[in-house]
Amino acid sequence: MATKTATNATPTECPRCGHDRLDQIYTSPVAGVWEIYHCQQCLYSWRTTEPARRTQRDAYPDSFKMTVDDIRNAIELPVPPLRQS
Ligand SMILES: [Zn+2]
């Protein structure tokens, strides 16, 4: 059985929703170290050097995965509390 480890291979699907249309939105200042990808469907973003549980669909926690229906019915985005200072 293969060990789930992060990889710098170009992703082919979103870890969260499985969508295959991804944008590469940033690359590391030192070329070839990491890239940041963005899912066009659920807007999830990740850096390729993050752990497999954040970057690979088969290792992403089931409780955080989203379907198209989940996305369509997500009427609110959580907003963190504002800073007091
Ligand atoms: Zn997605």
PDB file of the backbone (N, CA, C, O) and the ligand in Angstrom, with CONECT records:
HET     ZN  A 101       1
ATOM      1  N   MET A   1       0.845  -1.191   0.000  1.00  0.00           N
ATOM      2  CA  MET A   1       0.000   0.000   0.000  1.00  0.00           C
ATOM      3  C   MET A   1       0.881   1.242   0.000  1.00  0.00           C
ATOM      4  O   MET A   1       1.840   1.333   0.767  1.00  0.00           O
ATOM      5  N   ALA A   2       0.555   2.181  -0.851  1.00  0.00           N
ATOM      6  CA  ALA A   2       1.356   3.394  -0.984  1.00  0.00           C
ATOM      7  C   ALA A   2       1.159   4.314   0.219  1.00  0.00           C
ATOM      8  O   ALA A   2       0.056   4.428   0.753  1.00  0.00           O
ATOM      9  N   THR A   3       2.208   4.945   0.622  1.00  0.00           N
ATOM     10  CA  THR A   3       2.138   5.921   1.698  1.00  0.00           C
ATOM     11  C   THR A   3       1.649   7.248   1.132  1.00  0.00           C
ATOM     12  O   THR A   3       2.066   7.658   0.048  1.00  0.00           O
ATOM     13  N   LYS A   4       0.771   7.915   1.863  1.00  0.00           N
ATOM     14  CA  LYS A   4       0.241   9.198   1.415  1.00  0.00           C
ATOM     15  C   LYS A   4       1.207  10.305   1.796  1.00  0.00           C
ATOM     16  O   LYS A   4       1.300  10.686   2.963  1.00  0.00           O
ATOM     17  N   THR A   5       1.907  10.807   0.832  1.00  0.00           N
ATOM     18  CA  THR A   5       2.823  11.909   1.087  1.00  0.00           C
ATOM     19  C   THR A   5       2.581  13.020   0.078  1.00  0.00           C
ATOM     20  O   THR A   5       2.084  12.788  -1.024  1.00  0.00           O
ATOM     21  N   ALA A   6       2.940  14.219   0.478  1.00  0.00           N
ATOM     22  CA  ALA A   6       2.798  15.352  -0.428  1.00  0.00           C
ATOM     23  C   ALA A   6       3.724  15.167  -1.618  1.00  0.00           C
ATOM     24  O   ALA A   6       4.790  14.558  -1.520  1.00  0.00           O
ATOM     25  N   THR A   7       3.290  15.704  -2.729  1.00  0.00           N
ATOM     26  CA  THR A   7       4.096  15.589  -3.941  1.00  0.00           C
ATOM     27  C   THR A   7       4.015  16.898  -4.712  1.00  0.00           C
ATOM     28  O   THR A   7       3.028  17.626  -4.607  1.00  0.00           O
ATOM     29  N   ASN A   8       5.018  17.186  -5.459  1.00  0.00           N
ATOM     30  CA  ASN A   8       4.994  18.391  -6.278  1.00  0.00           C
ATOM     31  C   ASN A   8       4.447  18.130  -7.675  1.00  0.00           C
ATOM     32  O   ASN A   8       4.513  19.003  -8.540  1.00  0.00           O
ATOM     33  N   ALA A   9       3.905  16.932  -7.902  1.00  0.00           N
ATOM     34  CA  ALA A   9       3.321  16.634  -9.211  1.00  0.00           C
ATOM     35  C   ALA A   9       2.140  17.576  -9.464  1.00  0.00           C
ATOM     36  O   ALA A   9       1.434  17.961  -8.532  1.00  0.00           O
ATOM     37  N   THR A  10       1.935  17.937 -10.716  1.00  0.00           N
ATOM     38  CA  THR A  10       0.830  18.810 -11.076  1.00  0.00           C
ATOM     39  C   THR A  10      -0.487  18.125 -10.732  1.00  0.00           C
ATOM     40  O   THR A  10      -0.743  17.014 -11.196  1.00  0.00           O
ATOM     41  N   PRO A  11      -1.335  18.780  -9.915  1.00  0.00           N
ATOM     42  CA  PRO A  11      -2.605  18.141  -9.539  1.00  0.00           C
ATOM     43  C   PRO A  11      -3.567  18.078 -10.719  1.00  0.00           C
ATOM     44  O   PRO A  11      -3.568  18.953 -11.585  1.00  0.00           O
ATOM     45  N   THR A  12      -4.379  17.036 -10.738  1.00  0.00           N
ATOM     46  CA  THR A  12      -5.354  16.857 -11.818  1.00  0.00           C
ATOM     47  C   THR A  12      -6.784  17.016 -11.328  1.00  0.00           C
ATOM     48  O   THR A  12      -7.712  17.095 -12.133  1.00  0.00           O
ATOM     49  N   GLU A  13      -6.971  17.063  -9.989  1.00  0.00           N
ATOM     50  CA  GLU A  13      -8.317  17.245  -9.452  1.00  0.00           C
ATOM     51  C   GLU A  13      -8.234  17.973  -8.120  1.00  0.00           C
ATOM     52  O   GLU A  13      -7.215  17.932  -7.431  1.00  0.00           O
ATOM     53  N   CYS A  14      -9.329  18.639  -7.774  1.00  0.00           N
ATOM     54  CA  CYS A  14      -9.392  19.367  -6.512  1.00  0.00           C
ATOM     55  C   CYS A  14      -9.492  18.385  -5.346  1.00  0.00           C
ATOM     56  O   CYS A  14     -10.312  17.467  -5.386  1.00  0.00           O
ATOM     57  N   PRO A  15      -8.671  18.562  -4.307  1.00  0.00           N
ATOM     58  CA  PRO A  15      -8.770  17.659  -3.161  1.00  0.00           C
ATOM     59  C   PRO A  15     -10.146  17.714  -2.495  1.00  0.00           C
ATOM     60  O   PRO A  15     -10.619  16.703  -1.974  1.00  0.00           O
ATOM     61  N   ARG A  16     -10.788  18.873  -2.506  1.00  0.00           N
ATOM     62  CA  ARG A  16     -12.049  19.022  -1.775  1.00  0.00           C
ATOM     63  C   ARG A  16     -13.265  18.559  -2.570  1.00  0.00           C
ATOM     64  O   ARG A  16     -14.130  17.883  -2.014  1.00  0.00           O
ATOM     65  N   CYS A  17     -13.358  18.903  -3.860  1.00  0.00           N
ATOM     66  CA  CYS A  17     -14.587  18.579  -4.608  1.00  0.00           C
ATOM     67  C   CYS A  17     -14.353  17.671  -5.811  1.00  0.00           C
ATOM     68  O   CYS A  17     -15.320  17.218  -6.422  1.00  0.00           O
ATOM     69  N   GLY A  18     -13.111  17.393  -6.167  1.00  0.00           N
ATOM     70  CA  GLY A  18     -12.839  16.486  -7.277  1.00  0.00           C
ATOM     71  C   GLY A  18     -12.898  17.132  -8.655  1.00  0.00           C
ATOM     72  O   GLY A  18     -12.687  16.454  -9.660  1.00  0.00           O
ATOM     73  N   HIS A  19     -13.181  18.430  -8.719  1.00  0.00           N
ATOM     74  CA  HIS A  19     -13.279  19.128 -10.007  1.00  0.00           C
ATOM     75  C   HIS A  19     -11.919  19.120 -10.704  1.00  0.00           C
ATOM     76  O   HIS A  19     -10.873  19.143 -10.054  1.00  0.00           O
ATOM     77  N   ASP A  20     -11.952  19.087 -12.060  1.00  0.00           N
ATOM     78  CA  ASP A  20     -10.680  18.976 -12.782  1.00  0.00           C
ATOM     79  C   ASP A  20     -10.232  20.284 -13.435  1.00  0.00           C
ATOM     80  O   ASP A  20      -9.238  20.293 -14.162  1.00  0.00           O
ATOM     81  N   ARG A  21     -10.932  21.370 -13.196  1.00  0.00           N
ATOM     82  CA  ARG A  21     -10.495  22.662 -13.752  1.00  0.00           C
ATOM     83  C   ARG A  21      -9.830  23.464 -12.652  1.00  0.00           C
ATOM     84  O   ARG A  21     -10.493  24.025 -11.780  1.00  0.00           O
ATOM     85  N   LEU A  22      -8.505  23.509 -12.709  1.00  0.00           N
ATOM     86  CA  LEU A  22      -7.696  24.147 -11.672  1.00  0.00           C
ATOM     87  C   LEU A  22      -6.866  25.256 -12.295  1.00  0.00           C
ATOM     88  O   LEU A  22      -6.436  25.159 -13.444  1.00  0.00           O
ATOM     89  N   ASP A  23      -6.648  26.303 -11.525  1.00  0.00           N
ATOM     90  CA  ASP A  23      -5.750  27.373 -11.961  1.00  0.00           C
ATOM     91  C   ASP A  23      -4.487  27.331 -11.113  1.00  0.00           C
ATOM     92  O   ASP A  23      -4.555  27.139  -9.899  1.00  0.00           O
ATOM     93  N   GLN A  24      -3.353  27.509 -11.743  1.00  0.00           N
ATOM     94  CA  GLN A  24      -2.118  27.699 -10.979  1.00  0.00           C
ATOM     95  C   GLN A  24      -2.020  29.199 -10.749  1.00  0.00           C
ATOM     96  O   GLN A  24      -1.855  29.964 -11.699  1.00  0.00           O
ATOM     97  N   ILE A  25      -2.121  29.625  -9.483  1.00  0.00           N
ATOM     98  CA  ILE A  25      -2.213  31.061  -9.223  1.00  0.00           C
ATOM     99  C   ILE A  25      -0.912  31.678  -8.715  1.00  0.00           C
ATOM    100  O   ILE A  25      -0.727  32.889  -8.831  1.00  0.00           O
ATOM    101  N   TYR A  26      -0.014  30.881  -8.159  1.00  0.00           N
ATOM    102  CA  TYR A  26       1.280  31.408  -7.731  1.00  0.00           C
ATOM    103  C   TYR A  26       2.333  30.325  -7.881  1.00  0.00           C
ATOM    104  O   TYR A  26       2.030  29.132  -7.874  1.00  0.00           O
ATOM    105  N   THR A  27       3.565  30.763  -8.017  1.00  0.00           N
ATOM    106  CA  THR A  27       4.701  29.847  -7.965  1.00  0.00           C
ATOM    107  C   THR A  27       5.712  30.415  -6.976  1.00  0.00           C
ATOM    108  O   THR A  27       5.732  31.618  -6.713  1.00  0.00           O
ATOM    109  N   SER A  28       6.543  29.543  -6.436  1.00  0.00           N
ATOM    110  CA  SER A  28       7.527  29.958  -5.439  1.00  0.00           C
ATOM    111  C   SER A  28       8.533  30.928  -6.051  1.00  0.00           C
ATOM    112  O   SER A  28       8.844  30.844  -7.239  1.00  0.00           O
ATOM    113  N   PRO A  29       9.047  31.861  -5.221  1.00  0.00           N
ATOM    114  CA  PRO A  29      10.061  32.794  -5.720  1.00  0.00           C
ATOM    115  C   PRO A  29      11.288  32.068  -6.262  1.00  0.00           C
ATOM    116  O   PRO A  29      11.898  32.507  -7.237  1.00  0.00           O
ATOM    117  N   VAL A  30      11.641  30.963  -5.630  1.00  0.00           N
ATOM    118  CA  VAL A  30      12.704  30.106  -6.170  1.00  0.00           C
ATOM    119  C   VAL A  30      11.998  29.063  -7.027  1.00  0.00           C
ATOM    120  O   VAL A  30      11.229  28.253  -6.509  1.00  0.00           O
ATOM    121  N   ALA A  31      12.244  29.076  -8.284  1.00  0.00           N
ATOM    122  CA  ALA A  31      11.498  28.243  -9.233  1.00  0.00           C
ATOM    123  C   ALA A  31      11.542  26.760  -8.866  1.00  0.00           C
ATOM    124  O   ALA A  31      12.583  26.223  -8.489  1.00  0.00           O
ATOM    125  N   GLY A  32      10.380  26.115  -8.989  1.00  0.00           N
ATOM    126  CA  GLY A  32      10.311  24.669  -8.837  1.00  0.00           C
ATOM    127  C   GLY A  32      10.139  24.160  -7.423  1.00  0.00           C
ATOM    128  O   GLY A  32      10.111  22.947  -7.217  1.00  0.00           O
ATOM    129  N   VAL A  33      10.020  25.048  -6.428  1.00  0.00           N
ATOM    130  CA  VAL A  33       9.885  24.598  -5.041  1.00  0.00           C
ATOM    131  C   VAL A  33       8.428  24.276  -4.720  1.00  0.00           C
ATOM    132  O   VAL A  33       8.144  23.226  -4.142  1.00  0.00           O
ATOM    133  N   TRP A  34       7.508  25.153  -5.081  1.00  0.00           N
ATOM    134  CA  TRP A  34       6.076  24.892  -4.861  1.00  0.00           C
ATOM    135  C   TRP A  34       5.249  25.734  -5.818  1.00  0.00           C
ATOM    136  O   TRP A  34       5.731  26.695  -6.417  1.00  0.00           O
ATOM    137  N   GLU A  35       3.968  25.334  -5.944  1.00  0.00           N
ATOM    138  CA  GLU A  35       2.981  26.108  -6.682  1.00  0.00           C
ATOM    139  C   GLU A  35       1.728  26.184  -5.826  1.00  0.00           C
ATOM    140  O   GLU A  35       1.508  25.338  -4.959  1.00  0.00           O
ATOM    141  N   ILE A  36       0.917  27.188  -6.069  1.00  0.00           N
ATOM    142  CA  ILE A  36      -0.395  27.274  -5.425  1.00  0.00           C
ATOM    143  C   ILE A  36      -1.452  27.121  -6.510  1.00  0.00           C
ATOM    144  O   ILE A  36      -1.428  27.803  -7.534  1.00  0.00           O
ATOM    145  N   TYR A  37      -2.386  26.199  -6.250  1.00  0.00           N
ATOM    146  CA  TYR A  37      -3.477  25.935  -7.178  1.00  0.00           C
ATOM    147  C   TYR A  37      -4.798  26.361  -6.562  1.00  0.00           C
ATOM    148  O   TYR A  37      -4.940  26.445  -5.342  1.00  0.00           O
ATOM    149  N   HIS A  38      -5.762  26.629  -7.434  1.00  0.00           N
ATOM    150  CA  HIS A  38      -7.072  27.138  -7.041  1.00  0.00           C
ATOM    151  C   HIS A  38      -8.118  26.377  -7.841  1.00  0.00           C
ATOM    152  O   HIS A  38      -8.000  26.253  -9.060  1.00  0.00           O
ATOM    153  N   CYS A  39      -9.136  25.870  -7.168  1.00  0.00           N
ATOM    154  CA  CYS A  39     -10.213  25.133  -7.830  1.00  0.00           C
ATOM    155  C   CYS A  39     -11.248  26.122  -8.366  1.00  0.00           C
ATOM    156  O   CYS A  39     -11.712  27.000  -7.638  1.00  0.00           O
ATOM    157  N   GLN A  40     -11.604  25.974  -9.637  1.00  0.00           N
ATOM    158  CA  GLN A  40     -12.589  26.878 -10.251  1.00  0.00           C
ATOM    159  C   GLN A  40     -14.013  26.604  -9.764  1.00  0.00           C
ATOM    160  O   GLN A  40     -14.893  27.449  -9.925  1.00  0.00           O
ATOM    161  N   GLN A  41     -14.245  25.442  -9.175  1.00  0.00           N
ATOM    162  CA  GLN A  41     -15.606  25.104  -8.748  1.00  0.00           C
ATOM    163  C   GLN A  41     -15.885  25.482  -7.297  1.00  0.00           C
ATOM    164  O   GLN A  41     -16.874  26.159  -7.016  1.00  0.00           O
ATOM    165  N   CYS A  42     -15.015  25.048  -6.359  1.00  0.00           N
ATOM    166  CA  CYS A  42     -15.311  25.292  -4.936  1.00  0.00           C
ATOM    167  C   CYS A  42     -14.406  26.364  -4.335  1.00  0.00           C
ATOM    168  O   CYS A  42     -14.583  26.740  -3.176  1.00  0.00           O
ATOM    169  N   LEU A  43     -13.442  26.860  -5.106  1.00  0.00           N
ATOM    170  CA  LEU A  43     -12.540  27.947  -4.714  1.00  0.00           C
ATOM    171  C   LEU A  43     -11.485  27.532  -3.688  1.00  0.00           C
ATOM    172  O   LEU A  43     -10.779  28.386  -3.152  1.00  0.00           O
ATOM    173  N   TYR A  44     -11.372  26.247  -3.414  1.00  0.00           N
ATOM    174  CA  TYR A  44     -10.330  25.766  -2.526  1.00  0.00           C
ATOM    175  C   TYR A  44      -8.962  26.069  -3.140  1.00  0.00           C
ATOM    176  O   TYR A  44      -8.776  25.934  -4.349  1.00  0.00           O
ATOM    177  N   SER A  45      -8.009  26.479  -2.303  1.00  0.00           N
ATOM    178  CA  SER A  45      -6.648  26.751  -2.761  1.00  0.00           C
ATOM    179  C   SER A  45      -5.669  25.984  -1.889  1.00  0.00           C
ATOM    180  O   SER A  45      -5.904  25.802  -0.694  1.00  0.00           O
ATOM    181  N   TRP A  46      -4.578  25.537  -2.483  1.00  0.00           N
ATOM    182  CA  TRP A  46      -3.581  24.812  -1.709  1.00  0.00           C
ATOM    183  C   TRP A  46      -2.214  24.958  -2.339  1.00  0.00           C
ATOM    184  O   TRP A  46      -2.070  25.179  -3.541  1.00  0.00           O
ATOM    185  N   ARG A  47      -1.216  24.826  -1.484  1.00  0.00           N
ATOM    186  CA  ARG A  47       0.175  24.840  -1.958  1.00  0.00           C
ATOM    187  C   ARG A  47       0.628  23.397  -2.085  1.00  0.00           C
ATOM    188  O   ARG A  47       0.287  22.560  -1.249  1.00  0.00           O
ATOM    189  N   THR A  48       1.385  23.105  -3.112  1.00  0.00           N
ATOM    190  CA  THR A  48       1.754  21.718  -3.399  1.00  0.00           C
ATOM    191  C   THR A  48       2.624  21.087  -2.318  1.00  0.00           C
ATOM    192  O   THR A  48       2.741  19.862  -2.271  1.00  0.00           O
ATOM    193  N   THR A  49       3.234  21.884  -1.455  1.00  0.00           N
ATOM    194  CA  THR A  49       4.063  21.309  -0.394  1.00  0.00           C
ATOM    195  C   THR A  49       3.278  21.026   0.878  1.00  0.00           C
ATOM    196  O   THR A  49       3.859  20.553   1.855  1.00  0.00           O
ATOM    197  N   GLU A  50       1.966  21.302   0.900  1.00  0.00           N
ATOM    198  CA  GLU A  50       1.155  20.962   2.067  1.00  0.00           C
ATOM    199  C   GLU A  50       1.004  19.442   2.152  1.00  0.00           C
ATOM    200  O   GLU A  50       1.235  18.737   1.171  1.00  0.00           O
ATOM    201  N   PRO A  51       0.609  18.934   3.345  1.00  0.00           N
ATOM    202  CA  PRO A  51       0.478  17.477   3.499  1.00  0.00           C
ATOM    203  C   PRO A  51      -0.575  16.886   2.560  1.00  0.00           C
ATOM    204  O   PRO A  51      -1.449  17.595   2.063  1.00  0.00           O
ATOM    205  N   ALA A  52      -0.477  15.598   2.330  1.00  0.00           N
ATOM    206  CA  ALA A  52      -1.405  14.894   1.433  1.00  0.00           C
ATOM    207  C   ALA A  52      -2.859  15.121   1.837  1.00  0.00           C
ATOM    208  O   ALA A  52      -3.733  15.188   0.973  1.00  0.00           O
ATOM    209  N   ARG A  53      -3.128  15.239   3.124  1.00  0.00           N
ATOM    210  CA  ARG A  53      -4.525  15.427   3.570  1.00  0.00           C
ATOM    211  C   ARG A  53      -5.084  16.788   3.134  1.00  0.00           C
ATOM    212  O   ARG A  53      -6.282  17.034   3.267  1.00  0.00           O
ATOM    213  N   ARG A  54      -4.240  17.653   2.626  1.00  0.00           N
ATOM    214  CA  ARG A  54      -4.691  18.954   2.105  1.00  0.00           C
ATOM    215  C   ARG A  54      -4.545  19.065   0.591  1.00  0.00           C
ATOM    216  O   ARG A  54      -5.074  19.996  -0.017  1.00  0.00           O
ATOM    217  N   THR A  55      -3.837  18.126  -0.017  1.00  0.00           N
ATOM    218  CA  THR A  55      -3.487  18.280  -1.429  1.00  0.00           C
ATOM    219  C   THR A  55      -3.945  17.139  -2.324  1.00  0.00           C
ATOM    220  O   THR A  55      -3.908  17.271  -3.547  1.00  0.00           O
ATOM    221  N   GLN A  56      -4.382  16.008  -1.739  1.00  0.00           N
ATOM    222  CA  GLN A  56      -4.746  14.851  -2.570  1.00  0.00           C
ATOM    223  C   GLN A  56      -6.151  14.388  -2.224  1.00  0.00           C
ATOM    224  O   GLN A  56      -6.488  14.201  -1.055  1.00  0.00           O
ATOM    225  N   ARG A  57      -6.953  14.208  -3.240  1.00  0.00           N
ATOM    226  CA  ARG A  57      -8.364  13.850  -3.068  1.00  0.00           C
ATOM    227  C   ARG A  57      -8.540  12.594  -2.218  1.00  0.00           C
ATOM    228  O   ARG A  57      -9.410  12.554  -1.349  1.00  0.00           O
ATOM    229  N   ASP A  58      -7.728  11.574  -2.458  1.00  0.00           N
ATOM    230  CA  ASP A  58      -7.932  10.314  -1.737  1.00  0.00           C
ATOM    231  C   ASP A  58      -7.458  10.375  -0.287  1.00  0.00           C
ATOM    232  O   ASP A  58      -7.764   9.475   0.495  1.00  0.00           O
ATOM    233  N   ALA A  59      -6.718  11.419   0.085  1.00  0.00           N
ATOM    234  CA  ALA A  59      -6.279  11.567   1.474  1.00  0.00           C
ATOM    235  C   ALA A  59      -7.010  12.704   2.183  1.00  0.00           C
ATOM    236  O   ALA A  59      -6.858  12.881   3.391  1.00  0.00           O
ATOM    237  N   TYR A  60      -7.789  13.463   1.449  1.00  0.00           N
ATOM    238  CA  TYR A  60      -8.523  14.607   2.021  1.00  0.00           C
ATOM    239  C   TYR A  60      -9.623  14.064   2.939  1.00  0.00           C
ATOM    240  O   TYR A  60     -10.306  13.113   2.560  1.00  0.00           O
ATOM    241  N   PRO A  61      -9.818  14.637   4.134  1.00  0.00           N
ATOM    242  CA  PRO A  61     -10.817  14.087   5.070  1.00  0.00           C
ATOM    243  C   PRO A  61     -12.228  14.091   4.470  1.00  0.00           C
ATOM    244  O   PRO A  61     -12.691  15.105   3.947  1.00  0.00           O
ATOM    245  N   ASP A  62     -12.895  12.946   4.556  1.00  0.00           N
ATOM    246  CA  ASP A  62     -14.246  12.818   3.980  1.00  0.00           C
ATOM    247  C   ASP A  62     -15.198  13.884   4.523  1.00  0.00           C
ATOM    248  O   ASP A  62     -16.046  14.392   3.790  1.00  0.00           O
ATOM    249  N   SER A  63     -15.057  14.221   5.803  1.00  0.00           N
ATOM    250  CA  SER A  63     -16.013  15.165   6.404  1.00  0.00           C
ATOM    251  C   SER A  63     -15.881  16.574   5.835  1.00  0.00           C
ATOM    252  O   SER A  63     -16.778  17.397   6.018  1.00  0.00           O
ATOM    253  N   PHE A  64     -14.769  16.864   5.141  1.00  0.00           N
ATOM    254  CA  PHE A  64     -14.578  18.191   4.548  1.00  0.00           C
ATOM    255  C   PHE A  64     -14.746  18.185   3.034  1.00  0.00           C
ATOM    256  O   PHE A  64     -14.655  19.234   2.398  1.00  0.00           O
ATOM    257  N   LYS A  65     -14.990  17.015   2.452  1.00  0.00           N
ATOM    258  CA  LYS A  65     -15.207  16.968   1.008  1.00  0.00           C
ATOM    259  C   LYS A  65     -16.540  17.625   0.667  1.00  0.00           C
ATOM    260  O   LYS A  65     -17.467  17.628   1.476  1.00  0.00           O
ATOM    261  N   MET A  66     -16.625  18.185  -0.550  1.00  0.00           N
ATOM    262  CA  MET A  66     -17.855  18.848  -0.979  1.00  0.00           C
ATOM    263  C   MET A  66     -18.320  18.269  -2.309  1.00  0.00           C
ATOM    264  O   MET A  66     -17.516  17.886  -3.159  1.00  0.00           O
ATOM    265  N   THR A  67     -19.648  18.217  -2.465  1.00  0.00           N
ATOM    266  CA  THR A  67     -20.245  17.829  -3.739  1.00  0.00           C
ATOM    267  C   THR A  67     -20.765  19.098  -4.413  1.00  0.00           C
ATOM    268  O   THR A  67     -20.775  20.171  -3.810  1.00  0.00           O
ATOM    269  N   VAL A  68     -21.197  18.965  -5.670  1.00  0.00           N
ATOM    270  CA  VAL A  68     -21.768  20.112  -6.375  1.00  0.00           C
ATOM    271  C   VAL A  68     -22.981  20.637  -5.605  1.00  0.00           C
ATOM    272  O   VAL A  68     -23.165  21.850  -5.501  1.00  0.00           O
ATOM    273  N   ASP A  69     -23.804  19.747  -5.069  1.00  0.00           N
ATOM    274  CA  ASP A  69     -24.969  20.183  -4.292  1.00  0.00           C
ATOM    275  C   ASP A  69     -24.546  20.927  -3.025  1.00  0.00           C
ATOM    276  O   ASP A  69     -25.157  21.932  -2.661  1.00  0.00           O
ATOM    277  N   ASP A  70     -23.512  20.439  -2.359  1.00  0.00           N
ATOM    278  CA  ASP A  70     -23.011  21.141  -1.167  1.00  0.00           C
ATOM    279  C   ASP A  70     -22.614  22.571  -1.529  1.00  0.00           C
ATOM    280  O   ASP A  70     -22.911  23.514  -0.795  1.00  0.00           O
ATOM    281  N   ILE A  71     -21.940  22.716  -2.668  1.00  0.00           N
ATOM    282  CA  ILE A  71     -21.456  24.037  -3.078  1.00  0.00           C
ATOM    283  C   ILE A  71     -22.630  24.951  -3.427  1.00  0.00           C
ATOM    284  O   ILE A  71     -22.663  26.114  -3.026  1.00  0.00           O
ATOM    285  N   ARG A  72     -23.593  24.410  -4.179  1.00  0.00           N
ATOM    286  CA  ARG A  72     -24.766  25.224  -4.559  1.00  0.00           C
ATOM    287  C   ARG A  72     -25.559  25.677  -3.333  1.00  0.00           C
ATOM    288  O   ARG A  72     -26.141  26.762  -3.328  1.00  0.00           O
ATOM    289  N   ASN A  73     -25.576  24.845  -2.305  1.00  0.00           N
ATOM    290  CA  ASN A  73     -26.372  25.159  -1.120  1.00  0.00           C
ATOM    291  C   ASN A  73     -25.575  25.855  -0.021  1.00  0.00           C
ATOM    292  O   ASN A  73     -26.101  26.099   1.065  1.00  0.00           O
ATOM    293  N   ALA A  74     -24.325  26.172  -0.288  1.00  0.00           N
ATOM    294  CA  ALA A  74     -23.502  26.872   0.706  1.00  0.00           C
ATOM    295  C   ALA A  74     -23.812  28.366   0.595  1.00  0.00           C
ATOM    296  O   ALA A  74     -23.145  29.103  -0.131  1.00  0.00           O
ATOM    297  N   ILE A  75     -24.821  28.784   1.318  1.00  0.00           N
ATOM    298  CA  ILE A  75     -25.294  30.163   1.184  1.00  0.00           C
ATOM    299  C   ILE A  75     -24.516  31.146   2.046  1.00  0.00           C
ATOM    300  O   ILE A  75     -24.633  32.357   1.859  1.00  0.00           O
ATOM    301  N   GLU A  76     -23.730  30.646   2.981  1.00  0.00           N
ATOM    302  CA  GLU A  76     -22.967  31.543   3.841  1.00  0.00           C
ATOM    303  C   GLU A  76     -21.525  31.087   3.906  1.00  0.00           C
ATOM    304  O   GLU A  76     -21.236  29.890   3.925  1.00  0.00           O
ATOM    305  N   LEU A  77     -20.622  32.053   3.939  1.00  0.00           N
ATOM    306  CA  LEU A  77     -19.231  31.764   4.189  1.00  0.00           C
ATOM    307  C   LEU A  77     -18.928  32.173   5.620  1.00  0.00           C
ATOM    308  O   LEU A  77     -19.312  33.266   6.035  1.00  0.00           O
ATOM    309  N   PRO A  78     -18.246  31.321   6.391  1.00  0.00           N
ATOM    310  CA  PRO A  78     -17.900  31.726   7.749  1.00  0.00           C
ATOM    311  C   PRO A  78     -16.940  32.910   7.721  1.00  0.00           C
ATOM    312  O   PRO A  78     -16.009  32.944   6.917  1.00  0.00           O
ATOM    313  N   VAL A  79     -17.169  33.863   8.589  1.00  0.00           N
ATOM    314  CA  VAL A  79     -16.320  35.061   8.670  1.00  0.00           C
ATOM    315  C   VAL A  79     -15.651  35.066  10.027  1.00  0.00           C
ATOM    316  O   VAL A  79     -16.338  35.037  11.048  1.00  0.00           O
ATOM    317  N   PRO A  80     -14.330  35.102  10.067  1.00  0.00           N
ATOM    318  CA  PRO A  80     -13.657  35.111  11.364  1.00  0.00           C
ATOM    319  C   PRO A  80     -13.932  36.427  12.087  1.00  0.00           C
ATOM    320  O   PRO A  80     -14.178  37.448  11.445  1.00  0.00           O
ATOM    321  N   PRO A  81     -13.891  36.407  13.429  1.00  0.00           N
ATOM    322  CA  PRO A  81     -14.130  37.652  14.169  1.00  0.00           C
ATOM    323  C   PRO A  81     -13.124  38.732  13.805  1.00  0.00           C
ATOM    324  O   PRO A  81     -11.965  38.433  13.518  1.00  0.00           O
ATOM    325  N   LEU A  82     -13.560  39.980  13.814  1.00  0.00           N
ATOM    326  CA  LEU A  82     -12.659  41.092  13.519  1.00  0.00           C
ATOM    327  C   LEU A  82     -11.688  41.292  14.660  1.00  0.00           C
ATOM    328  O   LEU A  82     -12.008  41.024  15.818  1.00  0.00           O
ATOM    329  N   ARG A  83     -10.497  41.764  14.326  1.00  0.00           N
ATOM    330  CA  ARG A  83      -9.509  42.093  15.360  1.00  0.00           C
ATOM    331  C   ARG A  83     -10.006  43.261  16.177  1.00  0.00           C
ATOM    332  O   ARG A  83     -10.684  44.146  15.657  1.00  0.00           O
ATOM    333  N   GLN A  84      -9.674  43.269  17.447  1.00  0.00           N
ATOM    334  CA  GLN A  84     -10.112  44.336  18.326  1.00  0.00           C
ATOM    335  C   GLN A  84      -9.151  45.506  18.361  1.00  0.00           C
ATOM    336  O   GLN A  84      -9.522  46.578  18.838  1.00  0.00           O
ATOM    337  N   SER A  85      -7.930  45.343  17.875  1.00  0.00           N
ATOM    338  CA  SER A  85      -6.966  46.446  17.934  1.00  0.00           C
ATOM    339  C   SER A  85      -6.856  47.170  16.615  1.00  0.00           C
ATOM    340  O   SER A  85      -6.087  48.124  16.497  1.00  0.00           O
TER     341      SER A  85
HETATM  342 ZN    ZN A 101     -12.869  22.158  -5.593  1.00  0.00          ZN2+
END
